Amino acid sequence: MKHIAIGILGAAALGFAASAASADTLSDVKAKGFVQCGVNTGLAGFSAPNDKGEWTGIDVDFCRAVAAAVFGDGTKVKFTGLSAKDRFTALQSGEIDILSRNTTWTINRDTALGLNFAGVTYYDGQGFMINSKKLPGVNSALQLSGAAICVQSGTTTELNLADYFKANKMEYNPVVFEKFEEANAAYDAGRCDAYTTDQSGLYAVRLQMASPNDHVVLPEIISKEPLGPSVRQGDDKWFDIVKWTYYALLDAEEAGVTQANVDEMKNSDNPDIKRLLGTEAETKIGTDLGVSNDWVVNIVKATGNYGEIFERNVGSGSPLKIARGINALWTKGGLQYGMPIR
Amino acid sequence: MSQEVIHEATPQRASLLYDPRVRGIVFQVVLVALLALGIWWIVDNTIENLRRSHIATGFGFLKGRAGFDIANTLIDYSSDNSYGRALVVGILNTAIVAITGIITATIIGFLVGIGRLSNNWLIRKLATVYIEIFRNIPPLLVILFWYQGVLALLPNVRDSIGLPFGSFLNNRGFYFPRMVWSDGAWLVAVGLAAGVVLSWYVARRARARQMATGQQFPVFLTSVALIVGMPLLGFALAGFPLTFEFPQKGTFNLTGGVNVKPEFLSLYLALSFYTAAFIAEIVRAGIVGVPKGQTEAFSALGLRSGQGLRLVVIPQAMRIIIPPLTSQYLNLTKNSSLAVAIGYPDLYAIGGTILNQTGQAIEVVVIFMVVYLGISILTSLFMNWFNTKMALKER
């Protein structure tokens, strides 16, 4: 019994030592030497390993940009593949520093889940995909009454699906999977008539099907899905770094600073570009944020600006070939608007 | 002299510190206090940290609107119902797969277990092969085998395999006609109840008579006749109040009738076949565990071999079988949480969705633990009661 008592005391002492997760993520990240980033396990264009085993995608590149801002080196980042269900717990428990996993920004997640969204890296909307070989007559989501629909659990998609069918007084049969891959496989095997997720995801999933040309994405977009990176609440300093990394990517695109011309641009006389790239005399913009003054130079060198990230991963430089659309800069009629760096 | 001995046997209380009883009590009090302190500290620390991270706490979320739909529900449920009701749907789905799985696994297990002791070479070897295959594959693989390897390969809805009595089989599951009862159906239920009560009464009387006179009565056949006959009588008296709703081909799926979905089917089949392999070994051990002398003894008493098995061997084998059988039942129930891999909405899958939407991980995990513990304790209690009933009564 003595041993048990000692054991309990020991456990309690250990517990005390390990109590209260640190609220200073920046110091933690600097101390361990890399950013731990939670990403999707395999969504082409957003985060998926390529044929060399390297992570690629918009969500992945965003984490590299944050690593570049903090360390001046975009490779100082480690990725954790997460299912939709595990992602918030991983962030809340401190297992990851940033959640960049095509996650929709909603008020519930911003408040009750204790997250802070840093911005919208991709404006998306939910759609449906069907196999046109098996269902030749269907060309609208409103014809899907009675259909079996594959969906991933714990997503806003699952909730929008319920609302959409309820609002249109249609019946459906949800087939709910925890993992993205399981849902894809079940749809491809014909377990479901339709597949639903964000439209960008549908185009990515379509490429993974046995015969992609048989599948069509229906025109209806049934929801707003602003996807973006998030961090834990209660650490404003880290939140600022992630948020301004996002704005820096947009401002760099707006100023025409690219991976190719960033060194050249450092000699520019344009005051906006000088502030952006930290070449202004006595500048304190970077150090006030908690990073070095040439942080934007490091970001652009590591990943390119927002437009380059987009084109490389989901746009014309990728198999997905998604148009910029509402993800264009505000100057070109889109929604992406970087706050001024000054 | 004798006085001295007594004096030694009851020594003076030198000090409370060295009194073993007092020491024992003190240690136990200290241990309980430390344990309580430890638990209080963990709970308090958790609540404090959650508050600091601005994460909602408490079980209030159970009243919130769920907002998601569930395919397999045993009770009425829609996305407008609460998280609490969604959890109940999940608990019932876990319970139904556990109960049907336990029944089927027991039947298969007993057949295969007895088959392993058969005198027929082929039956014996087939039973051995079955046990070795299913016992050595992880249950998740067995589930995926049924889901992706068997049920997913069935034809799609348009080419459904037609089965007798208007039922269909396709990759959306098994469809069969729904029984629609009309007025007077209660007579059938009354007939069934009357049949059960009467058979129980007949069994009691027959036993009493055998004790008194030694005369036997065909109890089993009478009971079967009563339990089948009485509801049929009620059915006829009420004027056959039954129609069938047959599954029809709709735009996408078959509509009408009852649909057993492939997610349920694969989980149910996998758990049954997997657990049956273990039960078969337990049954074999139980029968082998009854000494051969018992068989010789009942032969010597003049019992026929069937009677001897039923009255002598099996009651003794059951004493060996029941305790490990309980463990297998509990395993089957807990393995049902693997349903999440194939999208069957059991407690774990639905709880996971709720966890993700509300972010209240600790509360949901507590609910998981309480429910699984509750189901397991209920199973254990029932099996312990059964075990006591079957135990050797020493006279």
Interface residues (C-beta under 8 A of the other chain):
Chain A: M1 K2 I4 A5 I8 L9 A11 A12 G15 F16 S19 A20 A21 A23 A84 K85 R87 F88 T89 Q92 N108 R109 T111 A112 L113 G114 K134 L135 Q143 L144 S145 G146 A147 A148 S153 G154 T155 E158 L159 L161 A162 D163 F165 K166 Y172 N173 P174 V175 V176 F177 E178 E182 A183 A185 A186 A189 G190 R191 D193 R232 Q233 G234
Chain B: F27 Q28 V30 L31 L34 L35 L37 G38 W41 I42 N45 E48 N49 R52 S53 H54 I55 A56 G67 F68 D69 I70 A71 S78 S79 D80 Q148 A152 N156 N171 R172 G250 T251 F252 N253 T255 P262 E263 V340 A341 I342 G343 P345 A349 G352 T353 L355 N356 Q357 T358 G359 A361
